[in-house]
Amino acid sequence: MKHHIKNGHLIDPHNQIDAKKDLFIAAGKIVGVGRPPADFQANKVIDATGLVVAPGLIDLCARLREPGYEHKATLASEMTAAIAGGVTSLVCPPDTDPVLDEPGLVEMLKFRARSLNQAHVYPLGALTIALKGHTLTEMAQLTQAGCIGFSQADIPIADTQVLLRAMQYATTLGYTIWLRPQDAWLGRNGIAASGPIATRMGLPGIPIITETIALHIIFELMRSTGARIHVCRLSSAAGIHLIKQAKEEGLKISCDVGIHHVHLSDTDLGYFDPQMRMAPPLRSQRDRDAIRTGLADGTIDAICSDHTPVDDDEKLLPFAQASVGATGLELLLPLTLKWAYEQQQSLSLALSKVTATPAAILGLLNNKQAGQLAIGSTADICLFDPKEHWVLNAHTLRSQGKNSPFLGRDLQGVVKKTLVGGHIAYESN
């Protein structure tokens, strides 16, 4: 199938394109930018007047809930949500049931995802068996099955000897370890970020040193092993400062932040609103502002949705008992645009945080598998109207998880079409 996307505003951060250009697609690849190749005859012409034509979004953390949690969401529902949000590639953590610690489970997930013919799924393998933090998994076998890295999801490793051995092994084989920085003991019974608001609400606190102590340990082990680490979902100004220092030192480190933490702080907890219960917790406005600045200056590499669909019943509980997390796949684009508009940042910079930089972290950029629109690249493309407004409500979400801190809010940026591998996977009504 040959497509001609005409009259669109092409934004490709990796190749520094920000101009009105046509795009030409054949056999699932981009074959022309600005001008068609010789003898090109399109089967379908897509008029993108008034739309931005960008690389498909890449989400570094989206829980698909299969296998094991189909009552919360299904692979089919969340993949539908992904392409409706312009997400063409996503990373899923290993905290399924059973845990992704065996090659057969990874192969099954990859097969199920391919059969849906929608977004590309890149699983993270469990770093330790059953995520218990004791015995390392067979990383080589899991990589052969399709894992792009290894993670403990939201379960920290208490035994630093195990973490040291994991880094040594991963370094030897060239693998990346994905870690959410959290001390195994500090704040383990916490509910909200430590501070005046948690104290006033009578909620057990999770201090910032939970994040910073974990980062110090990670950095020391990196210095010893030379490991490549991706830090997941930073939440504090102090943590961002440490990441900046580590990068200046030359450690092989990258990091991301959850989209909800870009906009929300602990003041949004209101009267114990369970929609605001997150992991890591929403921190102070100072921390939120540091996240916004860190994105602008490049300290924070990427934005992820931290998509965590949960049952309605699990949110209709008192704050301390409600499940953590919120839906995010369909909100990644509009909330990223919201940050750009509010901070007066360019669309190109904003899109780089959800396209080119995540692709580089995954090792997909240089081989043109994702994250750019150069000739020869896989034709994963998002067409969206950056000006159109819409109101978020449960009925507009394709995800089976209907919970979001942004329910009822006006958002800007609507996906009109999503192409995956050159075929139109989603079209808005």
C-alpha positions, 0 to 999 in steps of 0.5 A: 500500500502506497500513501501520500500524506500531503499539506501537513506540518512535518515535525521530526525532532531527530532530523530537525525538520519543522516545516510543511512537507509531504510524506510518501510511504510504500511497503511500510517504509518512508520512501520520500520526504518533501518529494516522491521517488521516481514513478511513485503512484499513491494508492491513497492520498491523506490530506493533512491540512492543519495537522502535525505529522510526527513520528509515532509516539513511544511510551516507556511505561505502559502496563497492558495487564496481560497476563493475569489482570484481565479484569483490569484491562486486556491487551486488546483494549490497551492496544486500541487505547495506544493507537488512539493516543498516537502511540505506536511503540510501548514498553511494558514492565514485567509485573504481570501474573505470572511475572515475565521471568521466563522466555515462553511468557515473553514469546506469548505476549509478543505473539498476542501483540503481533496478532492484533496488528497495532502498536509495537510492544517491547517487554521488559524482562524481570531482573530477578525471578518472580521479582523477589530480589533474590535470584537473577533471571536468565537474561540471555534467554529472555533477550532472545525471546524479545525483551529489550531490558530488565526491570524490577517494576515497582519492587526494589531490590533490598540486597545490594549484592544481588543488584551488583551481580545483576549490573555485572552480568548485564554489563558483560552482555550489553543489556540495559537495566531499568530501575525505579529509584526507591529504597526498600525500607524507607517509606515502605508503608507510606501513602503520600509524599512526606511534607506538610500536606501529608501531615495535615491529612494524617497520611504516612509519608514517603520521604524524598530520601527514599529516591535519593538514597536509591540513586546514590546506591545505583550510581556507586554500583554503576561506577564499579560495573560500568552498567547502563541504567535507565532510571524510571519515573523520577519524582523529586528536585533532589533526584533530578539534581543527582541525575544531572551530576551523574550525566556530567560525570559521564555515567551511562544513564538515562531517565524518564518522568511520568506525565502526571508528575509533570502537571500535578503536585501534592496540593492536588490531593484535595480532600483525599482524592483517590484519583491522585494516588500515584507511585511514586507519590505526587510531591511538592510544587517545587518538585513539580517545577523542577521536573518541568525545568529538567525536561526543558534543559535536557536533564530528563530525557523522556516522558512516559504515560506510566499507564496503569489501568485499574478497576473503578472499584479499586479507586472508589475506596478511601485514599489510603486503600485505593489502588495507585495509578491512572490511565495515561496512554491516550493522554500522553500527547495532549499532556505533553503538549500542555507542558510545552504550551505552558512552558513556552517550549517548541512543539519539536522539543516536546515531541522529542520527549515522546519520540526520538529520545525514547527511541534512542533509549530503546536502541531503535533510532539509529536503525530507523525502527522508530522515532523519526521520519527519515527515508528508510524509516518504518512508517510509524506516524501520528497525525494530530490537530494541535489546536483542537480542544476536547473534554476528558471523560470516561466515555472518551477513553478506549482504555478499560481503565477509566480513572484519571486525575484529569477527568472533566478537564479541557485538553488540547491536541487530538489524534486524527490518524495513526499509522503503524508500519505503513497501514492506517491503524486508527482514524478518528470519527 
